[in-house]
């Protein structure tokens, strides 16, 4: 897939303010500071489409981007550590849960995992919640350039093995590096596959 255009559409906190669900959509989420904005910029081949920050919890809204005028990327607030109040964190969690369960055009959620780390309880718990909701997801292991290939391969294998303790089916996963553009082609090809399966809801014709 060639990315010909990518533009920001809207930030909001409510599902009813999101773009019309008439195009396939892909949500990106992960623990705070996992490299989500950098990954979105890498995929779209832009440097400033999604705002990056070294401060965890920078993304606080549901951000939508239109890609090739044909499909959406949704950048969601990170889960886990962020220097915000408990009330704010609870509000984020409610907002994210509502979006993930009710967004009708959502093709899959890309859950980002830091490849430098061994399996984290928070990530596994979030995936378990997606399973309870019946929401499709895939895994993107980020920051593969920050460790040796041996450590990354070990952590990815350990994470998948940990998932097999509770999951019968393991979703497709990708290993990425935003500095080396590693994983970009595979993710975009997968999105292209899913785009081809998207079916618009039939229009409701008015009664005579």
Secondary structure, 3 states (H helix, E strand, C coil): CCCCCEEEEEEECCHHHCCCCCCCEEEEEEECCCCHHHHHHHHHCCCCCCCCCCCCCCCCCEEEEEECCCEEEEECCCECCCCCCHHHHHHHHHHHHHHHHHCCCEEEEEEEEECCCCCCHHHHHHHHHHHHHCCCEEEEEECHHHCCHHHHHHHHHHHHHHHCCCCCCCCCEEECECCCCECHHHHHHHHHHHHCCCCCCCCCCCCC
